[in-house]
Amino acid sequence: MVGGPDGRGDAATAGRSPVILEVAAALAAAGQAGAIIVSPDGPTRSLTAAVARAPAGGRIVVRPGVYRESTIVLSRPVTIEGDAGAVVDPGGAAAFVVTADSVHLRGLTIRNVAVSFIEDRAAIRFDAVVGCEATGNRLEGTFFGIYLAAVRGCRVADNVVLGTTTRESHAGNAIHAWHSRGLTIEGNLVEGHRDGIYFEFVTDAHVRNNESRNNGRYGLHFMFSDSCEYVGNLFRSNGAGVAVMYSKHVAMRENRFEENWGSAAFGLLLKDIGDSRIEHNRFIGNTVGLYAESADRIMISGNQFVRNGWALKLLSNAVADTVVRNDFIGNGFDVVTNSRRNAGVFMENYWDRYRGYDLDRDGYGDVPYRPVRLFAWLVQRYQPALILMRSPFVDLLDAAERVAPVLTPEALADVRPRLEALP
């Protein structure tokens, strides 16, 4: 009998005979059967040799150690799994180039992919393949992290991609996708690159629960990418936040845009996009929370704008947008525009500066609220006027404009402002 100090037995082996334990060990060994084992002191000591031996559909298991090997090309479908402490160091070159479908790379640490001005070197590059997967890897000090070129149905999940370059011209993107379809990008932490996640000519992508922080340019940057969704991501302390350009049918829900500060920074930039939805996001502590230029037929609903410099910049060429049931709390300016006309709809938003009344007690103000302040209009044209931000003169200007609007857009008004913020 196997027993512990209290006589009740070890939890992992209590009640098991030696025969059962031997069978369990045999089953575990069978799990490795057929796998090629790469080990610093084994018969196969390099990944290059293991890949050369592996058949299509084969499995390679990498034991702890540092494997200093230049670019490894995977031209057959294989699965490579790294144990904790399995490190691939290509000495500045690209690490893996995948040209076969259905290749899976898991649990590897890849480091030291040097900057190049003539090629897009990456720790992992998938090139014109289907059904690829990179999961649970750790990439350190890489020019590009994971690069997907003309791929379909690929998944990039639970990776940590850490760059070290502070100059934008010397940095690639952590996760870079071009001309691809059906991607799933989820659960990754990306930091210290030019862009955390970059899409160009990508359709039907699902980007979920990633954290993109401290990147030099954008936490997320995508262009010409239609029918994509971005859900539950955190974009924090990036150079200019998130940029969504030249796209349509985009859904951004339940994301957090936080602490993206700078003279040209914003939480989310929309430029030349249409028929999209920005819903249930949190914009907290950004220079500009949401900036919309040539953004048409956008539903902006259920979002919280808290402690931003400018919560919402909605330019005159943004047409037929709907701003409904959002919260505006503690912002320097809630809404700014560059025109006295308004082609959008504002309704049922909460404004912490609203001073109206609710005589019928239905939870909505009985008088409309005009969120564009006269001072915001002046700052839009003469930015040094910001020095007067907290002066009594500004309060006097705003009070006068509320009584008799002359310069601010009279049509831009929330006709049914809520009196309480969303729970």
PEZIUR-V750412 format. One record per residue. N is the residue number from 0. RES is the residue in one letter. PHI is phi in degrees with one decimal (* if undefined). Layout:
BEGIN
n & res & phi
N & RES & PHI
N & RES & PHI
END
This chain:
BEGIN
n & res & phi
0 & M & *
1 & V & -90.6
2 & G & -134.0
3 & G & -95.1
4 & P & -59.9
5 & D & -93.7
6 & G & 80.4
7 & R & -93.1
8 & G & 94.4
9 & D & -69.5
10 & A & -61.7
11 & A & -78.9
12 & T & -127.5
13 & A & -58.0
14 & G & 77.8
15 & R & -104.5
16 & S & -80.4
17 & P & -56.0
18 & V & -64.5
19 & I & -62.8
20 & L & -65.0
21 & E & -65.7
22 & V & -63.2
23 & A & -61.9
24 & A & -64.4
25 & A & -64.1
26 & L & -64.7
27 & A & -62.2
28 & A & -65.5
29 & A & -63.2
30 & G & -63.2
31 & Q & -90.1
32 & A & -59.1
33 & G & 84.3
34 & A & -80.1
35 & I & -91.6
36 & I & -98.1
37 & V & -102.3
38 & S & -148.9
39 & P & -59.6
40 & D & -121.0
41 & G & -101.2
42 & P & -66.7
43 & T & -110.8
44 & R & -109.3
45 & S & -138.0
46 & L & -66.2
47 & T & -57.8
48 & A & -66.9
49 & A & -64.6
50 & V & -64.4
51 & A & -63.5
52 & R & -86.1
53 & A & -69.0
54 & P & -80.2
55 & A & -59.9
56 & G & 83.0
57 & G & -75.8
58 & R & -128.2
59 & I & -121.1
60 & V & -112.2
61 & V & -106.9
62 & R & -79.2
63 & P & -54.9
64 & G & 151.2
65 & V & -106.8
66 & Y & -110.6
67 & R & -92.8
68 & E & -135.7
69 & S & -74.0
70 & T & -47.6
71 & I & -104.9
72 & V & -97.8
73 & L & -106.7
74 & S & -106.6
75 & R & -129.5
76 & P & -66.7
77 & V & -139.4
78 & T & -115.8
79 & I & -116.2
80 & E & -120.6
81 & G & -104.0
82 & D & -72.3
83 & A & -56.9
84 & G & 93.8
85 & A & -85.3
86 & V & -117.3
87 & V & -107.5
88 & D & -123.6
89 & P & -83.5
90 & G & 66.8
91 & G & 101.5
92 & A & -80.6
93 & A & -63.3
94 & A & -90.1
95 & F & -121.8
96 & V & -119.7
97 & V & -106.0
98 & T & -120.6
99 & A & -113.5
100 & D & -69.2
101 & S & 58.5
102 & V & -93.0
103 & H & -119.1
104 & L & -119.3
105 & R & -137.9
106 & G & 70.0
107 & L & -93.9
108 & T & -104.5
109 & I & -124.0
110 & R & -142.2
111 & N & 69.5
112 & V & -107.6
113 & A & -77.8
114 & V & -64.4
115 & S & -136.5
116 & F & -100.5
117 & I & -122.8
118 & E & -148.1
119 & D & -88.1
120 & R & -69.7
121 & A & -137.1
122 & A & -63.6
123 & I & -135.4
124 & R & -123.0
125 & F & -102.5
126 & D & -123.5
127 & A & 55.8
128 & V & -126.6
129 & V & -125.4
130 & G & 70.2
131 & C & -82.1
132 & E & -151.5
133 & A & -129.3
134 & T & -135.8
135 & G & 65.6
136 & N & -95.1
137 & R & -123.8
138 & L & -115.2
139 & E & -126.2
140 & G & 61.1
141 & T & -109.6
142 & F & -63.5
143 & F & -100.0
144 & G & -84.6
145 & I & -117.3
146 & Y & -117.7
147 & L & -117.2
148 & A & -119.6
149 & A & 55.2
150 & V & -111.8
151 & R & -137.8
152 & G & 63.2
153 & C & -103.7
154 & R & -128.9
155 & V & -125.2
156 & A & -142.3
157 & D & 60.3
158 & N & -96.8
159 & V & -113.1
160 & V & -123.7
161 & L & -116.7
162 & G & -98.6
163 & T & -126.9
164 & T & -77.2
165 & T & -97.1
166 & R & -97.0
167 & E & -58.9
168 & S & -69.5
169 & H & -107.2
170 & A & -126.3
171 & G & -97.1
172 & N & -102.5
173 & A & -66.5
174 & I & -125.2
175 & H & -122.1
176 & A & -129.4
177 & W & -134.6
178 & H & 51.9
179 & S & -126.6
180 & R & -142.3
181 & G & 68.4
182 & L & -85.5
183 & T & -123.7
184 & I & -120.8
185 & E & -146.4
186 & G & 69.7
187 & N & -94.2
188 & L & -111.5
189 & V & -126.2
190 & E & -157.5
191 & G & 75.3
192 & H & -115.7
193 & R & -68.1
194 & D & -117.3
195 & G & -66.0
196 & I & -130.7
197 & Y & -127.6
198 & F & -122.9
199 & E & -143.7
200 & F & 56.6
201 & V & -116.5
202 & T & -127.9
203 & D & 55.2
204 & A & -106.1
205 & H & -123.6
206 & V & -114.4
207 & R & -132.7
208 & N & 56.7
209 & N & -95.9
210 & E & -120.8
211 & S & -120.8
212 & R & -144.2
213 & N & 54.4
214 & N & -94.3
215 & G & -67.6
216 & R & -113.3
217 & Y & -119.9
218 & G & -70.1
219 & L & -144.1
220 & H & -138.8
221 & F & -141.2
222 & M & -136.8
223 & F & 52.4
224 & S & -127.8
225 & D & -99.6
226 & S & 57.6
227 & C & -114.3
228 & E & -129.1
229 & Y & -131.0
230 & V & -133.2
231 & G & 70.9
232 & N & -94.1
233 & L & -115.4
234 & F & -117.0
235 & R & -133.8
236 & S & 55.5
237 & N & -94.3
238 & G & -57.6
239 & A & -139.8
240 & G & 77.8
241 & V & -124.7
242 & A & -123.2
243 & V & -121.4
244 & M & -132.9
245 & Y & 53.8
246 & S & -139.7
247 & K & -147.1
248 & H & 56.4
249 & V & -107.4
250 & A & -119.0
251 & M & -122.8
252 & R & -132.2
253 & E & 58.8
254 & N & -93.7
255 & R & -122.5
256 & F & -114.6
257 & E & -132.9
258 & E & 54.4
259 & N & -94.7
260 & W & -114.5
261 & G & 156.4
262 & S & -63.6
263 & A & -124.5
264 & A & -99.5
265 & F & -155.7
266 & G & -72.0
267 & L & -141.5
268 & L & -106.2
269 & L & -111.4
270 & K & -140.0
271 & D & 54.3
272 & I & -126.8
273 & G & -149.5
274 & D & 52.2
275 & S & -130.2
276 & R & -131.4
277 & I & -118.8
278 & E & -133.9
279 & H & 58.3
280 & N & -98.7
281 & R & -121.9
282 & F & -109.8
283 & I & -128.9
284 & G & 66.5
285 & N & -102.7
286 & T & -58.7
287 & V & -125.3
288 & G & -69.1
289 & L & -132.7
290 & Y & -116.1
291 & A & -124.0
292 & E & -130.5
293 & S & 50.9
294 & A & -109.5
295 & D & -111.9
296 & R & 56.1
297 & I & -100.9
298 & M & -92.7
299 & I & -114.3
300 & S & -144.1
301 & G & 68.2
302 & N & -92.0
303 & Q & -115.6
304 & F & -111.8
305 & V & -130.4
306 & R & 56.5
307 & N & -92.0
308 & G & -64.0
309 & W & -117.9
310 & A & -72.6
311 & L & -137.6
312 & K & -105.3
313 & L & -118.8
314 & L & -78.3
315 & S & -66.2
316 & N & -88.0
317 & A & -90.8
318 & V & -117.4
319 & A & 61.8
320 & D & -89.4
321 & T & -121.3
322 & V & -115.4
323 & V & -138.5
324 & R & 57.7
325 & N & -100.9
326 & D & -111.7
327 & F & -120.6
328 & I & -133.7
329 & G & 67.9
330 & N & -86.7
331 & G & -61.8
332 & F & -133.9
333 & D & -77.2
334 & V & -136.9
335 & V & -131.4
336 & T & -141.6
337 & N & -112.4
338 & S & -147.7
339 & R & -83.3
340 & R & -94.2
341 & N & -139.6
342 & A & -104.4
343 & G & -112.0
344 & V & -122.3
345 & F & -114.8
346 & M & -159.8
347 & E & 60.5
348 & N & -89.9
349 & Y & -100.6
350 & W & -123.0
351 & D & -70.6
352 & R & -93.1
353 & Y & -68.1
354 & R & -121.3
355 & G & -81.2
356 & Y & -133.7
357 & D & -134.8
358 & L & -70.5
359 & D & -90.2
360 & R & 54.9
361 & D & -98.9
362 & G & 88.6
363 & Y & -126.0
364 & G & -65.6
365 & D & -85.7
366 & V & -123.7
367 & P & -62.8
368 & Y & -119.2
369 & R & -103.7
370 & P & -80.5
371 & V & -85.3
372 & R & -81.8
373 & L & -60.1
374 & F & -63.7
375 & A & -62.4
376 & W & -62.1
377 & L & -67.6
378 & V & -64.7
379 & Q & -58.6
380 & R & -98.9
381 & Y & -144.7
382 & Q & -61.9
383 & P & -58.2
384 & A & -63.4
385 & L & -57.1
386 & I & -62.2
387 & L & -91.9
388 & M & -47.7
389 & R & -101.5
390 & S & -83.4
391 & P & -59.6
392 & F & -60.9
393 & V & -66.5
394 & D & -60.5
395 & L & -65.2
396 & L & -59.3
397 & D & -64.8
398 & A & -64.4
399 & A & -64.9
400 & E & -69.2
401 & R & -65.9
402 & V & -72.0
403 & A & -138.9
404 & P & -60.6
405 & V & -121.7
406 & L & -105.8
407 & T & -78.6
408 & P & -69.2
409 & E & -64.7
410 & A & -75.9
411 & L & -85.2
412 & A & -146.5
413 & D & -87.4
414 & V & -78.6
415 & R & -145.2
416 & P & -68.5
417 & R & -76.1
418 & L & -98.4
419 & E & -131.8
420 & A & -72.3
421 & L & -64.5
422 & P & -67.3
END
